[in-house]
Amino acid sequence: MSGDNLHGTQPDIRYSVNVHHEEEWEKMSVSQKMEIMSPAIKKWEQDFLQKNRSKLSKREVSILEGADLKSHEGMIYGRMYAQWKIDSGFDSL
């Protein structure tokens, strides 16, 4: 679902219908931004998996579905989270 995302410079509008423009986002305090981001962060794995399943390896899919991480797979998980933040517009915080 696309929304009023302004090319990734603010959160996807699904998470807050009160923020419609980049200027509004920039004027908000960190705590106000976190109020908007918290619900999205809680479900980032499902969101990322839904949007990118066809591009992910079997292991990446299983990690996002809740499989235990091996010690060397933390960076894979972190890379996916970082990409989700960029895709959602949360990377500027």
MOPAC internal coordinates of N, CA, C and O (Angstrom, degrees):
PM7 1SCF
backbone

  N    0.0000 0     0.00 0     0.00 0    0    0    0
  C    1.4474 1     0.00 0     0.00 0    1    0    0
  C    1.5222 1   108.35 1     0.00 0    2    1    0
  O    1.2310 1   120.86 1   -62.18 1    3    2    1
  N    1.2757 1   115.96 1   117.82 1    3    2    1
  C    1.4589 1   118.16 1   175.81 1    5    3    2
  C    1.5188 1   107.62 1   -89.23 1    6    5    3
  O    1.2310 1   121.75 1   -17.15 1    7    6    5
  N    1.2893 1   114.27 1   162.85 1    7    6    5
  C    1.4545 1   117.84 1  -179.18 1    9    7    6
  C    1.5049 1   109.32 1  -150.30 1   10    9    7
  O    1.2310 1   121.06 1    43.46 1   11   10    9
  N    1.2755 1   115.59 1  -136.54 1   11   10    9
  C    1.4443 1   122.60 1  -177.19 1   13   11   10
  C    1.5296 1   108.67 1   -98.30 1   14   13   11
  O    1.2310 1   120.28 1  -126.74 1   15   14   13
  N    1.3365 1   117.07 1    53.26 1   15   14   13
  C    1.4535 1   121.94 1  -168.78 1   17   15   14
  C    1.5191 1   113.86 1   -81.51 1   18   17   15
  O    1.2310 1   118.79 1   167.42 1   19   18   17
  N    1.2965 1   119.92 1   -12.58 1   19   18   17
  C    1.4596 1   123.15 1   177.76 1   21   19   18
  C    1.5200 1   112.29 1    50.69 1   22   21   19
  O    1.2310 1   120.67 1  -132.49 1   23   22   21
  N    1.3261 1   116.32 1    47.51 1   23   22   21
  C    1.4637 1   122.63 1   174.88 1   25   23   22
  C    1.5184 1   112.45 1    61.24 1   26   25   23
  O    1.2310 1   119.79 1  -143.06 1   27   26   25
  N    1.3190 1   118.00 1    36.94 1   27   26   25
  C    1.4544 1   121.86 1   174.46 1   29   27   26
  C    1.5132 1   115.23 1    81.96 1   30   29   27
  O    1.2310 1   119.22 1  -169.42 1   31   30   29
  N    1.3293 1   119.09 1    10.58 1   31   30   29
  C    1.4573 1   119.56 1  -178.08 1   33   31   30
  C    1.5202 1   112.85 1   -92.24 1   34   33   31
  O    1.2310 1   119.58 1   177.00 1   35   34   33
  N    1.3059 1   118.41 1    -3.00 1   35   34   33
  C    1.4539 1   122.01 1   175.39 1   37   35   34
  C    1.5205 1   107.38 1  -147.99 1   38   37   35
  O    1.2310 1   119.68 1   -13.24 1   39   38   37
  N    1.3093 1   118.22 1   166.76 1   39   38   37
  C    1.4580 1   119.74 1  -178.83 1   41   39   38
  C    1.5180 1   112.17 1   -60.95 1   42   41   39
  O    1.2310 1   121.37 1   -28.28 1   43   42   41
  N    1.3068 1   114.98 1   151.72 1   43   42   41
  C    1.4543 1   121.64 1   174.87 1   45   43   42
  C    1.5252 1   108.04 1   -57.02 1   46   45   43
  O    1.2310 1   120.23 1   -42.06 1   47   46   45
  N    1.2989 1   117.16 1   137.94 1   47   46   45
  C    1.4599 1   123.25 1  -175.09 1   49   47   46
  C    1.5254 1   112.15 1   -62.55 1   50   49   47
  O    1.2310 1   119.63 1   162.07 1   51   50   49
  N    1.3392 1   118.31 1   -17.93 1   51   50   49
  C    1.4601 1   119.89 1   177.99 1   53   51   50
  C    1.5213 1   111.81 1   -58.26 1   54   53   51
  O    1.2310 1   120.26 1   150.75 1   55   54   53
  N    1.3151 1   117.12 1   -29.25 1   55   54   53
  C    1.4503 1   120.70 1  -173.31 1   57   55   54
  C    1.5193 1   112.92 1   -89.85 1   58   57   55
  O    1.2310 1   119.36 1   162.38 1   59   58   57
  N    1.3029 1   118.83 1   -17.62 1   59   58   57
  C    1.4549 1   120.52 1   176.25 1   61   59   58
  C    1.5196 1   109.63 1  -159.74 1   62   61   59
  O    1.2310 1   120.72 1   -67.38 1   63   62   61
  N    1.2953 1   116.22 1   112.62 1   63   62   61
  C    1.4580 1   119.43 1   177.41 1   65   63   62
  C    1.5165 1   111.07 1   -79.92 1   66   65   63
  O    1.2310 1   120.04 1   176.80 1   67   66   65
  N    1.3428 1   117.53 1    -3.20 1   67   66   65
  C    1.4596 1   121.23 1   179.68 1   69   67   66
  C    1.5235 1   113.16 1   -85.83 1   70   69   67
  O    1.2310 1   119.64 1   168.07 1   71   70   69
  N    1.3300 1   118.29 1   -11.93 1   71   70   69
  C    1.4559 1   121.74 1  -178.95 1   73   71   70
  C    1.5245 1   107.54 1  -113.36 1   74   73   71
  O    1.2310 1   120.87 1   -66.69 1   75   74   73
  N    1.3313 1   115.93 1   113.31 1   75   74   73
  C    1.4563 1   119.60 1  -176.21 1   77   75   74
  C    1.5178 1   113.51 1  -116.69 1   78   77   75
  O    1.2310 1   120.06 1   165.34 1   79   78   77
  N    1.3091 1   117.50 1   -14.66 1   79   78   77
  C    1.4596 1   119.89 1  -175.11 1   81   79   78
  C    1.5189 1   110.52 1  -136.52 1   82   81   79
  O    1.2310 1   121.11 1   -28.76 1   83   82   81
  N    1.2990 1   115.49 1   151.24 1   83   82   81
  C    1.4585 1   121.83 1  -179.93 1   85   83   82
  C    1.5300 1   111.26 1   -57.90 1   86   85   83
  O    1.2310 1   120.29 1   144.07 1   87   86   85
  N    1.3220 1   117.05 1   -35.93 1   87   86   85
  C    1.4575 1   120.64 1  -179.43 1   89   87   86
  C    1.5340 1   111.34 1   -61.88 1   90   89   87
  O    1.2310 1   120.72 1   140.64 1   91   90   89
  N    1.3372 1   116.24 1   -39.36 1   91   90   89
  C    1.4564 1   120.58 1   178.01 1   93   91   90
  C    1.5288 1   110.27 1   -62.90 1   94   93   91
  O    1.2310 1   120.95 1   135.97 1   95   94   93
  N    1.3203 1   115.80 1   -44.03 1   95   94   93
  C    1.4669 1   121.67 1  -179.73 1   97   95   94
  C    1.5327 1   110.28 1   -61.81 1   98   97   95
  O    1.2310 1   120.46 1   136.53 1   99   98   97
  N    1.3073 1   116.73 1   -43.47 1   99   98   97
  C    1.4577 1   121.09 1  -177.48 1  101   99   98
  C    1.5288 1   112.12 1   -66.69 1  102  101   99
  O    1.2310 1   119.75 1   150.72 1  103  102  101
  N    1.3156 1   118.08 1   -29.28 1  103  102  101
  C    1.4679 1   121.74 1  -179.15 1  105  103  102
  C    1.5324 1   112.70 1   -80.43 1  106  105  103
  O    1.2310 1   120.18 1   166.41 1  107  106  105
  N    1.3162 1   117.26 1   -13.59 1  107  106  105
  C    1.4574 1   120.84 1  -176.04 1  109  107  106
  C    1.5218 1   111.16 1   -76.28 1  110  109  107
  O    1.2310 1   121.13 1   -30.63 1  111  110  109
  N    1.3303 1   115.44 1   149.37 1  111  110  109
  C    1.4629 1   120.70 1   175.24 1  113  111  110
  C    1.5311 1   108.96 1   -76.13 1  114  113  111
  O    1.2310 1   120.81 1   -13.75 1  115  114  113
  N    1.3057 1   116.06 1   166.25 1  115  114  113
  C    1.4622 1   120.56 1   178.83 1  117  115  114
  C    1.5263 1   110.15 1   -60.58 1  118  117  115
  O    1.2310 1   119.92 1   139.30 1  119  118  117
  N    1.3166 1   117.76 1   -40.70 1  119  118  117
  C    1.4717 1   119.61 1  -179.88 1  121  119  118
  C    1.5243 1   111.61 1   -65.40 1  122  121  119
  O    1.2310 1   119.85 1   143.28 1  123  122  121
  N    1.3201 1   117.90 1   -36.72 1  123  122  121
  C    1.4657 1   120.50 1   176.55 1  125  123  122
  C    1.5282 1   110.72 1   -66.55 1  126  125  123
  O    1.2310 1   120.54 1   139.59 1  127  126  125
  N    1.3130 1   116.58 1   -40.41 1  127  126  125
  C    1.4684 1   120.45 1   177.28 1  129  127  126
  C    1.5281 1   110.71 1   -63.86 1  130  129  127
  O    1.2310 1   120.73 1   140.59 1  131  130  129
  N    1.3287 1   116.21 1   -39.41 1  131  130  129
  C    1.4646 1   119.72 1  -179.72 1  133  131  130
  C    1.5254 1   111.66 1   -66.43 1  134  133  131
  O    1.2310 1   120.05 1   147.08 1  135  134  133
  N    1.3272 1   117.50 1   -32.92 1  135  134  133
  C    1.4629 1   120.42 1   176.16 1  137  135  134
  C    1.5217 1   110.89 1   -61.88 1  138  137  135
  O    1.2310 1   120.61 1   143.37 1  139  138  137
  N    1.3065 1   116.43 1   -36.63 1  139  138  137
  C    1.4584 1   121.45 1   178.45 1  141  139  138
  C    1.5250 1   110.29 1   -75.11 1  142  141  139
  O    1.2310 1   120.67 1   139.67 1  143  142  141
  N    1.3243 1   116.33 1   -40.33 1  143  142  141
  C    1.4558 1   121.00 1  -174.56 1  145  143  142
  C    1.5245 1   113.58 1   -75.91 1  146  145  143
  O    1.2310 1   119.47 1   149.20 1  147  146  145
  N    1.3169 1   118.62 1   -30.80 1  147  146  145
  C    1.4684 1   121.36 1  -173.21 1  149  147  146
  C    1.5277 1   114.47 1   -53.64 1  150  149  147
  O    1.2310 1   118.83 1   130.78 1  151  150  149
  N    1.3281 1   119.84 1   -49.22 1  151  150  149
  C    1.4719 1   118.50 1   179.11 1  153  151  150
  C    1.5294 1   112.30 1   -62.40 1  154  153  151
  O    1.2310 1   120.59 1   145.01 1  155  154  153
  N    1.3082 1   116.47 1   -34.99 1  155  154  153
  C    1.4623 1   120.33 1  -179.51 1  157  155  154
  C    1.5195 1   110.76 1   -70.20 1  158  157  155
  O    1.2310 1   120.45 1   138.67 1  159  158  157
  N    1.3211 1   116.75 1   -41.33 1  159  158  157
  C    1.4614 1   120.99 1  -179.00 1  161  159  158
  C    1.5300 1   110.35 1   -63.58 1  162  161  159
  O    1.2310 1   120.40 1   142.28 1  163  162  161
  N    1.3164 1   116.84 1   -37.72 1  163  162  161
  C    1.4632 1   120.59 1  -179.31 1  165  163  162
  C    1.5221 1   112.39 1   -61.40 1  166  165  163
  O    1.2310 1   120.11 1   153.27 1  167  166  165
  N    1.3140 1   117.40 1   -26.73 1  167  166  165
  C    1.4668 1   119.69 1  -178.57 1  169  167  166
  C    1.5317 1   112.98 1  -120.91 1  170  169  167
  O    1.2310 1   120.91 1  -153.94 1  171  170  169
  N    1.3351 1   115.87 1    26.06 1  171  170  169
  C    1.4593 1   119.17 1  -176.87 1  173  171  170
  C    1.5214 1   112.24 1   -62.62 1  174  173  171
  O    1.2310 1   119.62 1   143.93 1  175  174  173
  N    1.3339 1   118.34 1   -36.07 1  175  174  173
  C    1.4599 1   120.31 1  -177.04 1  177  175  174
  C    1.5294 1   111.77 1   -62.83 1  178  177  175
  O    1.2310 1   120.69 1   134.32 1  179  178  177
  N    1.3335 1   116.28 1   -45.68 1  179  178  177
  C    1.4667 1   119.85 1   178.99 1  181  179  178
  C    1.5243 1   110.98 1   -64.90 1  182  181  179
  O    1.2310 1   120.74 1   139.12 1  183  182  181
  N    1.3129 1   116.19 1   -40.88 1  183  182  181
  C    1.4612 1   121.33 1  -179.88 1  185  183  182
  C    1.5328 1   110.76 1   -63.12 1  186  185  183
  O    1.2310 1   120.81 1   132.19 1  187  186  185
  N    1.3227 1   116.06 1   -47.81 1  187  186  185
  C    1.4666 1   120.86 1  -179.44 1  189  187  186
  C    1.5238 1   110.57 1   -64.21 1  190  189  187
  O    1.2310 1   120.47 1   137.35 1  191  190  189
  N    1.3295 1   116.70 1   -42.65 1  191  190  189
  C    1.4563 1   121.17 1   179.46 1  193  191  190
  C    1.5250 1   111.38 1   -62.68 1  194  193  191
  O    1.2310 1   120.68 1   136.15 1  195  194  193
  N    1.3104 1   116.30 1   -43.85 1  195  194  193
  C    1.4725 1   120.59 1  -179.60 1  197  195  194
  C    1.5305 1   111.50 1   -61.18 1  198  197  195
  O    1.2310 1   120.60 1   138.19 1  199  198  197
  N    1.3173 1   116.46 1   -41.81 1  199  198  197
  C    1.4612 1   120.38 1  -176.39 1  201  199  198
  C    1.5225 1   113.78 1   -79.80 1  202  201  199
  O    1.2310 1   119.93 1   155.72 1  203  202  201
  N    1.3365 1   117.73 1   -24.28 1  203  202  201
  C    1.4639 1   120.29 1  -170.16 1  205  203  202
  C    1.5228 1   115.03 1  -124.60 1  206  205  203
  O    1.2310 1   119.36 1  -170.05 1  207  206  205
  N    1.3124 1   118.82 1     9.95 1  207  206  205
  C    1.4709 1   121.28 1  -174.22 1  209  207  206
  C    1.5205 1   112.32 1   -50.74 1  210  209  207
  O    1.2310 1   119.48 1   136.82 1  211  210  209
  N    1.2962 1   118.60 1   -43.18 1  211  210  209
  C    1.4631 1   120.70 1  -176.10 1  213  211  210
  C    1.5283 1   112.70 1   -69.11 1  214  213  211
  O    1.2310 1   119.81 1   160.84 1  215  214  213
  N    1.3212 1   117.96 1   -19.16 1  215  214  213
  C    1.4596 1   122.19 1  -179.07 1  217  215  214
  C    1.5277 1   112.91 1   -95.57 1  218  217  215
  O    1.2310 1   119.93 1   170.09 1  219  218  217
  N    1.3224 1   117.74 1    -9.91 1  219  218  217
  C    1.4584 1   122.08 1  -173.11 1  221  219  218
  C    1.5192 1   111.75 1   -94.53 1  222  221  219
  O    1.2310 1   121.28 1   -28.37 1  223  222  221
  N    1.3312 1   115.15 1   151.63 1  223  222  221
  C    1.4664 1   119.99 1   174.91 1  225  223  222
  C    1.5278 1   109.02 1   -75.52 1  226  225  223
  O    1.2310 1   120.62 1   -12.92 1  227  226  225
  N    1.3333 1   116.41 1   167.08 1  227  226  225
  C    1.4616 1   120.29 1   178.84 1  229  227  226
  C    1.5253 1   110.46 1   -59.53 1  230  229  227
  O    1.2310 1   120.58 1   140.34 1  231  230  229
  N    1.3189 1   116.49 1   -39.66 1  231  230  229
  C    1.4685 1   120.01 1  -178.44 1  233  231  230
  C    1.5278 1   111.26 1   -68.22 1  234  233  231
  O    1.2310 1   120.00 1   139.89 1  235  234  233
  N    1.3390 1   117.60 1   -40.11 1  235  234  233
  C    1.4621 1   120.57 1   177.31 1  237  235  234
  C    1.5218 1   110.85 1   -61.54 1  238  237  235
  O    1.2310 1   120.72 1   138.76 1  239  238  237
  N    1.3284 1   116.23 1   -41.24 1  239  238  237
  C    1.4683 1   120.52 1   177.62 1  241  239  238
  C    1.5185 1   110.05 1   -62.41 1  242  241  239
  O    1.2310 1   120.33 1   134.44 1  243  242  241
  N    1.3278 1   116.98 1   -45.56 1  243  242  241
  C    1.4693 1   119.05 1  -178.82 1  245  243  242
  C    1.5310 1   111.63 1   -65.45 1  246  245  243
  O    1.2310 1   119.88 1   144.29 1  247  246  245
  N    1.3288 1   117.83 1   -35.71 1  247  246  245
  C    1.4609 1   121.00 1   176.29 1  249  247  246
  C    1.5278 1   110.23 1   -62.26 1  250  249  247
  O    1.2310 1   120.56 1   134.19 1  251  250  249
  N    1.3157 1   116.53 1   -45.81 1  251  250  249
  C    1.4662 1   120.22 1  -179.87 1  253  251  250
  C    1.5259 1   112.20 1   -67.92 1  254  253  251
  O    1.2310 1   120.69 1   155.33 1  255  254  253
  N    1.3179 1   116.29 1   -24.67 1  255  254  253
  C    1.4604 1   120.31 1   177.81 1  257  255  254
  C    1.5216 1   112.35 1   -84.69 1  258  257  255
  O    1.2310 1   120.44 1   179.66 1  259  258  257
  N    1.3450 1   116.76 1    -0.34 1  259  258  257
  C    1.4509 1   119.89 1   172.60 1  261  259  258
  C    1.5149 1   116.32 1   110.12 1  262  261  259
  O    1.2310 1   119.24 1  -171.64 1  263  262  261
  N    1.3185 1   119.06 1     8.36 1  263  262  261
  C    1.4652 1   120.86 1   177.96 1  265  263  262
  C    1.5241 1   109.95 1   -63.51 1  266  265  263
  O    1.2310 1   120.87 1   -28.71 1  267  266  265
  N    1.3223 1   115.94 1   151.29 1  267  266  265
  C    1.4586 1   120.54 1   177.02 1  269  267  266
  C    1.5216 1   110.06 1   -63.66 1  270  269  267
  O    1.2310 1   121.34 1   -38.87 1  271  270  269
  N    1.3270 1   115.03 1   141.13 1  271  270  269
  C    1.4616 1   120.87 1   178.17 1  273  271  270
  C    1.5168 1   110.29 1   -87.47 1  274  273  271
  O    1.2310 1   121.00 1   -41.48 1  275  274  273
  N    1.3105 1   115.68 1   138.52 1  275  274  273
  C    1.4596 1   120.74 1   169.82 1  277  275  274
  C    1.5198 1   106.31 1   -83.30 1  278  277  275
  O    1.2310 1   120.30 1   -19.52 1  279  278  277
  N    1.3078 1   117.02 1   160.48 1  279  278  277
  C    1.4664 1   120.89 1  -172.81 1  281  279  278
  C    1.5257 1   112.75 1   -57.43 1  282  281  279
  O    1.2310 1   119.73 1   145.40 1  283  282  281
  N    1.3023 1   118.12 1   -34.60 1  283  282  281
  C    1.4678 1   120.82 1  -177.38 1  285  283  282
  C    1.5339 1   112.91 1   -86.19 1  286  285  283
  O    1.2310 1   119.59 1   178.89 1  287  286  285
  N    1.3224 1   118.39 1    -1.11 1  287  286  285
  C    1.4616 1   120.75 1  -176.84 1  289  287  286
  C    1.5278 1   113.82 1   -96.05 1  290  289  287
  O    1.2310 1   119.99 1   179.64 1  291  290  289
  N    1.2939 1   117.62 1    -0.36 1  291  290  289
  C    1.4547 1   120.42 1   179.12 1  293  291  290
  C    1.5189 1   112.09 1   -60.42 1  294  293  291
  O    1.2310 1   120.63 1   145.45 1  295  294  293
  N    1.3261 1   116.41 1   -34.55 1  295  294  293
  C    1.4659 1   119.28 1  -179.79 1  297  295  294
  C    1.5281 1   110.98 1   -71.51 1  298  297  295
  O    1.2310 1   119.77 1   149.28 1  299  298  297
  N    1.3056 1   118.05 1   -30.72 1  299  298  297
  C    1.4658 1   120.98 1   176.02 1  301  299  298
  C    1.5258 1   108.96 1   -64.47 1  302  301  299
  O    1.2310 1   121.08 1   133.18 1  303  302  301
  N    1.3275 1   115.54 1   -46.82 1  303  302  301
  C    1.4626 1   121.43 1   178.79 1  305  303  302
  C    1.5267 1   110.38 1   -61.08 1  306  305  303
  O    1.2310 1   120.76 1   134.58 1  307  306  305
  N    1.3251 1   116.15 1   -45.42 1  307  306  305
  C    1.4595 1   121.10 1   179.60 1  309  307  306
  C    1.5147 1   112.70 1   -63.42 1  310  309  307
  O    1.2310 1   120.19 1   142.24 1  311  310  309
  N    1.3282 1   117.25 1   -37.76 1  311  310  309
  C    1.4673 1   121.08 1   178.22 1  313  311  310
  C    1.5230 1   110.57 1   -64.00 1  314  313  311
  O    1.2310 1   120.54 1   138.05 1  315  314  313
  N    1.3221 1   116.58 1   -41.95 1  315  314  313
  C    1.4644 1   119.90 1   179.62 1  317  315  314
  C    1.5300 1   110.46 1   -66.36 1  318  317  315
  O    1.2310 1   120.55 1   139.29 1  319  318  317
  N    1.3335 1   116.55 1   -40.71 1  319  318  317
  C    1.4643 1   120.05 1   177.94 1  321  319  318
  C    1.5243 1   110.94 1   -63.94 1  322  321  319
  O    1.2310 1   120.54 1   136.60 1  323  322  321
  N    1.3237 1   116.58 1   -43.40 1  323  322  321
  C    1.4666 1   120.26 1   178.72 1  325  323  322
  C    1.5297 1   110.92 1   -62.10 1  326  325  323
  O    1.2310 1   120.39 1   140.01 1  327  326  325
  N    1.3285 1   116.87 1   -39.99 1  327  326  325
  C    1.4647 1   119.96 1   178.51 1  329  327  326
  C    1.5166 1   110.84 1   -66.96 1  330  329  327
  O    1.2310 1   120.08 1   140.84 1  331  330  329
  N    1.3423 1   117.45 1   -39.16 1  331  330  329
  C    1.4596 1   120.36 1   177.13 1  333  331  330
  C    1.5255 1   110.62 1   -61.40 1  334  333  331
  O    1.2310 1   120.45 1   137.95 1  335  334  333
  N    1.3409 1   116.75 1   -42.05 1  335  334  333
  C    1.4586 1   120.01 1   178.81 1  337  335  334
  C    1.5187 1   111.26 1   -60.68 1  338  337  335
  O    1.2310 1   120.12 1   137.63 1  339  338  337
  N    1.3176 1   117.38 1   -42.37 1  339  338  337
  C    1.4678 1   121.31 1   178.03 1  341  339  338
  C    1.5255 1   109.87 1   -63.96 1  342  341  339
  O    1.2310 1   120.65 1   131.75 1  343  342  341
  N    1.3321 1   116.35 1   -48.25 1  343  342  341
  C    1.4709 1   120.99 1  -178.48 1  345  343  342
  C    1.5235 1   111.63 1   -61.63 1  346  345  343
  O    1.2310 1   120.25 1   147.67 1  347  346  345
  N    1.3288 1   117.14 1   -32.33 1  347  346  345
  C    1.4659 1   121.71 1  -177.86 1  349  347  346
  C    1.5141 1   113.61 1   -89.42 1  350  349  347
  O    1.2310 1   120.27 1   170.76 1  351  350  349
  N    1.3232 1   117.08 1    -9.24 1  351  350  349
  C    1.4533 1   120.55 1  -179.86 1  353  351  350
  C    1.5162 1   114.10 1    85.97 1  354  353  351
  O    1.2310 1   120.12 1  -167.28 1  355  354  353
  N    1.3213 1   117.37 1    12.72 1  355  354  353
  C    1.4552 1   121.20 1  -178.98 1  357  355  354
  C    1.5157 1   113.09 1   -92.73 1  358  357  355
  O    1.2310 1   119.33 1  -176.02 1  359  358  357
  N    1.2898 1   118.88 1     3.98 1  359  358  357
  C    1.4603 1   121.94 1  -175.42 1  361  359  358
  C    1.5280 1   113.26 1   -77.12 1  362  361  359
  O    1.2310 1   119.89 1   166.65 1  363  362  361
  N    1.3058 1   117.81 1   -13.35 1  363  362  361
  C    1.4649 1   120.09 1  -176.05 1  365  363  362
  C    1.5195 1   113.44 1   -86.49 1  366  365  363
  O    1.2310 1   119.87 1   175.50 1  367  366  365
  N    1.3378 1   117.85 1    -4.50 1  367  366  365
  C    1.4610 1   120.48 1  -178.68 1  369  367  366
  C    1.5088 1   110.81 1   -76.15 1  370  369  367
  O    1.2310 1   120.10 1   180.00 1  371  370  369

